[in-house]
Amino acid sequence: MVTAITIGNGKAITAIGQGNITLQTSSGTIQLVGVLHVPEIGSNLLSVASIVDQGFRVEFSKDGCIVSKLNTERVIGKKNGNIYFLTGLQEVALAGLAHAEDLAIPEVWHRRIGHSSLNAQAIERIKKSVSGFQLSTMDREVNGICDVCAQGKQSREHLTGERSKSKQILDRIHSDVCGPMATVGLMGERYFTTFIDECTGRIAIALLINKSEVFERFIQYKARVEKETGRKIKSQRTDGRGEYTGNQFPKYLTDNGITQHITPPYTPEHNGIAKPANRTIMEIVRCLLFDSGLGKEFWGHAALTAVHIIN
């Protein structure tokens, strides 16, 4: 089934499938019939008119949104500013869609992956992770300028020149701490730290409640990667913050034969691998927030959520 739909700006888009879904909310399930699958819409939209036509009653208040039927109530939304957002929704079960494969235009997948570059390598990674993945135009990247990327990825140019890159795994590890976040994570985290192998570019991320936990996280990281690779960490490059220069950390590095490289003060550009990695994570956060319309008060929680996803 292919159905044409006209959206608010007058553009006609296509629904490529129709079926029934079960919404698993925090207070129970809701069965919806005749739900349209529209890949070009970047968000899930719930039509009040359609819900009412199916015999439900919808009530909006300053506290949220309640859907009821046959004396059974389900809380499905909370008011945030002038908009009601769906909350408490868990996994959605789809049934009877005309097209089960995930068919979408490149711009939609560009948004789904946090406004990262949708090049050939990214498409291959998505294929391996998404069952039934299919892109409507496989031979091109997103064209034109993305307004959300322009807002979320502004930065000044790097000041460092070219330098030699490590040739062996674990020859040099770069690390940095990002935070504190204005909003704490689910377990009280306010920071995250990255450990990046210069040779492979592989990033390991750890969530922190306090910056003092960096030393413990490095010990855990060292034990894991050295066991996995059969090689030893030879050097580490960080800024001169106290979490890296306290008494425990330098002594531990010396005892384990690891050279510590400290960048000069007030020159974050000298930490030219760890800083951009943290920036990339935060760019994903900003783009997702700009895309969803949420405000800066959600930045901290969203950043730590993104770390969970990336890691």
Secondary structure as UniProt FT lines:
FT   STRAND          3..6
FT   TURN            8..9
FT   STRAND          12..15
FT   STRAND          17..25
FT   TURN            26..27
FT   STRAND          28..37
FT   TURN            39..40
FT   HELIX           48..53
FT   TURN            54..55
FT   STRAND          57..60
FT   STRAND          65..69
FT   TURN            70..71
FT   STRAND          72..80
FT   TURN            81..82
FT   STRAND          83..86
FT   STRAND          92..95
FT   STRAND          102..104
FT   HELIX           106..112
FT   TURN            113..114
FT   HELIX           120..129
FT   TURN            131..132
FT   STRAND          133..135
FT   TURN            138..139
FT   HELIX           147..152
FT   TURN            169..170
FT   STRAND          173..178
FT   TURN            186..187
FT   STRAND          191..197
FT   TURN            198..200
FT   STRAND          203..208
FT   HELIX           211..213
FT   HELIX           214..229
FT   STRAND          235..238
FT   HELIX           242..245
FT   HELIX           248..255
FT   TURN            256..257
FT   STRAND          259..262
FT   TURN            265..266
FT   HELIX           268..270
FT   TURN            272..273
FT   HELIX           274..292
FT   HELIX           296..298
FT   HELIX           299..310
//
